[in-house]
Amino acid sequence: MEYIKEAAKKMAAESSGSHDWYHTKRVYDLCMRIGKVEGADLDILGIAAYLHDIGRPFQDRAKGRICHAEKGAELAAEILKKLTIPDAGRKNIIHAIRTHRFRGKNIPETIEAKVLFDADKLDSIGAVGIGRAFLFAGEVGATLHNPDITPEESESYSKNDTCYREYRVKLVKVKDRILTKEGLRIALERHAFMESFFERFLKECSGAD
């Protein structure tokens, strides 16, 4: 596990701030928390959590044209060749990484994959999720808020790829995609905070108290 952790930390150094090592660590911690409740294999889950975003730098450099989950699964397969892991566990880790993306087409099927999916999504909502969305908007050169264009009309990785756009097109839907009971419990609380924040955000952007 220490080898996996160090490998992931080294690869995360190439990631942007919104998907850096601290994001990976938060996802790992959430995986351990949810995985214990849901009865997941914590060793398999821990490896998948540490490696889940190693493909992210490739997606960012390609401005979204490369799927970081697919790329991450490929990279993880090479890393896992150096370790003595049962074949079923190896396949489970790769499956969890490949299926963790919100906008991906692959569906998490194992409990470990479901927990990883939930943990990654939980780090995208609530107070931390809002902070990460603003950080990502800054990374792609987006404005704070553009009231003259609806979020659905704006494009990702553009000046209109704002935090509010991310909220409207993705974050507001996260709680309905959560796959575990414990994950949903956490998601509902984080979602409520997020709704309150953006209600206030839009009022202030319009000049209201």
C-alpha positions in Angstrom: 0.0 0.0 0.0 2.9 2.4 0.8 4.3 1.7 -2.7 0.9 2.5 -4.3 0.5 5.7 -2.2 3.9 7.0 -3.1 3.4 6.2 -6.8 0.0 8.0 -6.8 1.5 11.0 -4.9 4.3 11.3 -7.5 1.8 11.2 -10.4 -0.5 13.7 -8.7 2.3 16.2 -8.8 1.4 16.7 -12.5 -2.3 17.4 -11.7 -4.0 20.7 -11.4 -4.9 22.0 -7.9 -8.5 20.9 -8.2 -7.5 17.3 -8.7 -4.2 17.3 -6.7 -2.9 14.8 -4.1 -5.1 16.3 -1.4 -8.2 15.4 -3.4 -6.9 11.9 -3.7 -6.3 11.7 0.0 -9.8 13.0 0.8 -11.3 10.4 -1.5 -9.2 7.7 0.1 -10.4 8.8 3.6 -14.0 8.8 2.4 -13.5 5.4 0.9 -12.3 4.0 4.2 -15.1 5.6 6.0 -17.9 4.4 3.7 -16.2 1.1 2.9 -16.2 0.0 6.5 -19.9 0.6 6.7 -20.7 -1.1 3.4 -18.5 -4.1 3.9 -16.0 -3.5 1.1 -12.5 -5.0 0.9 -10.5 -2.1 2.2 -7.2 -3.2 0.8 -8.6 -3.4 -2.8 -10.6 -0.2 -2.2 -7.6 1.7 -0.8 -5.4 0.9 -3.8 -8.2 1.9 -6.2 -8.7 5.2 -4.3 -5.0 6.1 -4.4 -4.8 5.4 -8.1 -8.2 6.6 -9.3 -7.1 10.0 -10.7 -3.6 9.2 -12.1 -5.0 9.7 -15.6 -6.2 13.2 -14.8 -3.2 15.1 -16.1 -3.8 13.6 -19.5 -7.4 14.7 -19.6 -6.5 18.2 -18.5 -3.7 18.6 -21.1 -6.2 17.3 -23.8 -8.9 19.7 -22.5 -11.3 16.9 -21.9 -10.7 14.9 -25.1 -9.1 12.1 -23.1 -11.2 10.3 -20.4 -9.1 10.3 -17.3 -10.9 7.2 -15.9 -10.0 5.1 -19.0 -6.5 6.4 -19.1 -6.1 5.9 -15.3 -7.2 2.3 -15.7 -4.6 1.7 -18.3 -1.8 3.2 -16.2 -3.0 1.4 -13.1 -2.8 -2.0 -14.9 0.9 -1.3 -15.6 1.6 -0.4 -12.0 -0.2 -3.4 -10.6 1.9 -5.7 -12.7 4.7 -5.0 -10.2 2.6 -6.2 -7.2 1.5 -9.6 -6.1 -2.2 -9.3 -6.1 -4.8 -12.0 -6.9 -6.2 -11.7 -10.4 -9.7 -11.0 -9.2 -8.5 -8.2 -7.0 -6.4 -6.7 -9.8 -9.5 -6.7 -12.1 -11.6 -5.2 -9.4 -9.1 -2.3 -8.9 -9.0 -1.6 -12.6 -12.8 -1.8 -12.9 -13.2 0.6 -10.0 -10.9 3.2 -11.6 -12.5 2.8 -15.0 -16.0 3.3 -13.7 -15.5 6.1 -11.2 -16.1 9.0 -13.5 -19.5 10.9 -13.2 -19.7 11.5 -17.0 -18.3 8.1 -17.9 -20.3 5.4 -19.6 -19.0 2.5 -17.5 -21.1 1.4 -14.6 -19.6 0.4 -11.2 -20.6 -3.2 -10.4 -18.6 -4.3 -7.4 -19.1 -2.8 -3.9 -15.5 -1.4 -4.1 -16.2 0.3 -7.4 -19.5 1.7 -6.0 -17.8 3.1 -2.9 -15.0 4.7 -4.9 -17.6 6.3 -7.2 -19.5 7.7 -4.2 -16.4 9.0 -2.4 -15.1 10.8 -5.5 -18.6 12.4 -6.1 -18.8 13.4 -2.4 -15.6 15.4 -2.8 -17.2 17.3 -5.6 -20.1 18.6 -3.5 -20.6 20.5 -0.2 -18.1 23.1 0.9 -15.0 21.3 -0.5 -16.8 20.7 -3.8 -17.7 24.4 -4.2 -14.1 25.3 -3.5 -12.8 22.8 -6.0 -15.2 24.1 -8.7 -14.1 27.7 -8.2 -10.5 26.5 -8.3 -11.1 24.5 -11.5 -12.8 27.5 -13.1 -9.7 29.6 -12.4 -7.4 26.9 -13.8 -9.3 27.1 -17.2 -9.5 30.9 -17.2 -13.2 31.1 -16.5 -15.0 34.2 -15.2 -16.5 34.3 -11.8 -20.1 34.3 -13.1 -21.7 35.2 -16.4 -25.5 36.0 -16.0 -25.9 36.6 -19.7 -25.6 33.0 -20.7 -27.3 29.9 -19.3 -25.0 27.3 -17.9 -26.4 24.7 -20.3 -25.4 26.9 -23.3 -21.8 27.4 -22.2 -18.9 25.1 -23.0 -16.5 23.2 -20.7 -12.9 24.4 -20.5 -14.0 27.9 -21.7 -14.2 31.3 -20.1 -17.8 30.5 -19.2 -16.9 27.2 -17.5 -17.8 28.8 -14.1 -18.4 27.2 -10.7 -22.1 27.9 -11.1 -22.1 26.1 -14.5 -20.5 23.1 -12.8 -23.2 23.2 -10.2 -26.0 23.4 -12.7 -24.8 20.8 -15.1 -23.3 18.3 -12.7 -23.1 19.0 -8.9 -26.9 19.4 -8.4 -27.3 15.9 -9.9 -24.7 14.1 -7.8 -26.9 13.1 -4.8 -29.2 11.2 -7.2 -26.3 9.2 -8.6 -24.9 8.0 -5.2 -24.8 4.2 -5.0 -24.4 3.3 -1.3 -26.6 4.0 1.7 -23.8 5.6 3.7 -22.7 7.7 0.7 -26.3 9.0 0.3 -26.5 10.0 3.9 -23.4 12.1 3.5 -24.5 13.4 0.1 -27.8 14.8 1.3 -26.2 17.0 4.0 -23.5 18.3 1.5 -26.2 18.9 -1.1 -28.3 21.0 1.3 -25.3 23.2 2.1 -24.6 23.6 -1.6 -28.1 24.7 -2.5 -28.0 27.3 0.2 -24.7 28.6 -0.9 -25.7 29.1 -4.6 -29.0 30.7 -3.7 -27.0 33.3 -1.8 -24.3 33.5 -4.5 -26.9 34.4 -7.2 -28.5 37.0 -4.9 -25.2 38.7 -4.4 -24.3 38.6 -8.1 -27.5 40.4 -8.9 -26.8 43.1 -6.3 -29.3 41.9 -3.7 -28.6 41.6 0.1 
